[in-house]
Amino acid sequence: MIKQRLSSKQLKLSSIFTLAVMLIISIVLITFAITYFSVSVFYVNTHKYKIANEQPNRILYQSSKGPSIEVAISGHNRTVLIDGEEYLINSTEDIYPPTYNVSYPDGKQYTVKDHSGMLLSYDENDEIVDFVSVHAYASDGTEIINNAEEGEKVELYYPSSLVEAAYTEYHEKQGVAPIYWAAVFLLIFGWCQFKYVKFQDFLYKITPRYSWQDDEPNDFHYFLFKLGGVLLMIASLPIFLKSL
């Protein structure tokens, strides 16, 4: 009787511990999703930027590798500061499509037009510009801009990227939440398939095999379920990384 009571208490404690762990994991997963996928970002030279500091007329963005980008706001116009260089952007509101005039520190000017959310850059002849920039990194981690073939224009920052950085309406939420939740589902499903016999029995009953072979699962079936569960958990990792 005493052994049965101890066994019952151990079972209850084990169940409580399992529920507590599942609750903690659920909170962590939900908190991560809320905090990560709600952040707006943009890309400049393949570097992902997100807001680091915001003031009424000035916003600072930072990236893990690229230089900091500061945006000064003056009405609908913007001044983008990168490495001490100023890029002036004037917004034209009374024409369609929305147009932005971008002035570079050396005086060079480009026009960026918003075609249904797609930003295209044009030169002074109203022709689409095709900048070529090749990025590499030195051993100390500093970025190197290598010249392309002779005759090709190389700009450190593409006009459309500057406009995207300057106006928050062109920023997008980072990551892909549906893919993230698909990875979470696979992880949970794989764990249940690996861990719980009742779940394995349920899977056995709903498989087509059960419809024509009415028997109980044997050790080989349980082994396959466990193996499948492990494979699902492993498969959830690259899917999770894809969502970021």
N, C-alpha and C positions, 0 to 999 in steps of 0.2 A: 504494500500500500504506500509506504514512504517513498519507495523508488518510483512508483507511478506518479505520485505528487511532484517529486523532483523533476521527473521527465516532462510533466505537464507544464511546470513553471519554466523549464528550459525552453520548451517549445514556444510558450507565450513570449518570453524574453527575446527569442530568436525572431519571432514574427514582428515584435515591436521594433527591434533593431533594423530589420529589413525595411519596414515601413518608414522608419526615420531616415535611413539612407536614401530610399527612393524619393522621399519628400525633399531632402537636401539637394539631390541631383536634379530634381525637377525645378527647384527654385533657381539653381545655378544655370540650367539650360534656358529658362525663361528670361532670367535677368540678362544673360549674355545676349540673347536675341533682341531684347528691347534696347539695350545700350549700344549694341554694335550696328544693327540694321537701321537704326534711326539717325545715324550720323551721315550728314551730307558731305560729299567729297568731289574733287575734280582732279584731272590729270594734266600735268605739264611735263613734256619729255619723258613720258612713261612713269613719272613719279606721282604717287598718290598724295594729295594734300587735303588736310582737314583743318578746321578752325582751331586756333590756339588761344587767341585773345580777341575780344570784340569790344569796341568802344562806339559811341554814337556815330562818328564819321570816319572810323578807321577799323579795319579788320586785319588781323595777322593770321596767316596760314603757314603751317609747317609740314614738312615731309621727313621721312626717315633718312633720306639720302640727299634730296635736292635742297637748294638754298631756300631760305624763308621768303615768302611772298607777302607783301603788305599792300593793302588796297585802301586808298584814300577816296572817300565818297564826297562828291559835290553835286547835289541834285541827281541828274541822270548821267552825269559824266564821272569818269573814274581816272585815278592815277595809280598805276601798278608799279611798285618799287621792288626791284630784285637786284641784289648785290650792289646797291647804291645807284643803280640806273633807273631812270623814270620812263615809263611808257604811258603816254597820254591817250585816253580813249574818250571820244566825244560821241554821244548817242544822238541819232536823228530820229525823232519820234513821229514826225508828220508825213513820213513816206512809207510805202510798203514795197518790199519786205523791210522789217526793222534793220537799220544799217548803223554800223559803228565805224568811225574813222580812227585808225590806230596810228599814232606818231611814235617812231622809235627815237632813241637818244641821239642818233646820228642825223636826224631829220627825215629819214625815209618814212614814207606814209603808205598805208594800205587800207583797204576798205573790207570790212567783214559784214556779210549779209546773212540774215537768219531766214533760211528756207524751211519753214515748218519744223523748227527745232534743230535743223542741220546748219552749222556755221561754216560758210565758205569764204575764203580769203581771195581778194582781187587786188591787182596792182593798179598803177595810175592809168593804164590803158583799159581798165575794166575787164581784164583777162584773169582767169583763175591762176593763182600762183602755185608753183610746185616746188616747195622748199625741200632740200635734202640735207639731213643732218645725221651724222653717225656718232653715236655716243659710246664711250668706253670709260674704263676706270683705271687709274694708276694704282700702283701697289699701296699707296697711302690712303686710297679710297676717294681721292679727288676726281672729279669728272673731267674727261677730255673730250673736246669736240673736234673730230677729225674732218678735214676737208673732203668733200666728195670729188667726183670727176671734174676736170677742168671745165669751166663754163657754167657749172651748176651753182645755183644760189644756195648759200648756207646761212641760215639764221639760227641764232641760239634759241629763240622762242617764236613759235609760230603765231601769227596774229589771232587766229581763231582760238588758240589756247589762252592767250592773254584776255580775250573777251570772256571766255568761259570762266577764267579765274576772277575776273572783275565783277561779274554779275551772278548773284546767288541763284537766280532762276535757271541757270544752266548747270548748276550742281546737281548731283544725283545721289540717292541713298546708296551707301556702299553695300556690297554683297548681294546675294540672291536668297531671300528668306525661304521661298518654297523649297529650294535645293537643301538648305540647312535642315528644315523640318523633315524632309525625306531621309536625310542621313540619320537624324534622331530616331525616326520611325524604324529604320533598318537596324540601328543599334539596339533599341528596346526589343524589337521582334527577335533579333538574333540571340539576345541574352535570355529571353523567355524560352526560346526553342532549345537553347543549350542547357538551361538550368532546371526547368520545371517539367516533371513527368506528366502532370495533368495537361499541360499545354501540348506536350508531345503526343499524348493520347488524342487530344482534340484535333491536332493536325492530321493524325493518322485517319481519323474518322471522316474528315472532310475531303481527303484525297480521293481521286477516281479509283484507286486501288481498292478502297474499302467497299465500293459499290459492287464489286464482283468477287471479293474475297472477304467473307464475313468472319474474321478471326481477330484475335488480339495481337498487337505488335510484339515482336520478339526482340531479343537483344540486338540483332543486326539493325532493326528499324530504329531503335533508340540510338545506336551508334551513328547512323546516318543523320538523324535529327540533330545530334550534338555537333557533328561535323558541319552540317549546314548552318547551324547557329554560329559557329566560329567563323565560317566563311562570310556570313552576312555582317558580323561585327567588323571583320577586316575590311569588307567592301564599303562600310559606312565611312571609313577614314578618308579615302580620296574624294568621296562625294562631299564630305564636310569641308575639306580644303577647297573644293571647287566652289563652294558657296561663299567663300570669303572674298 
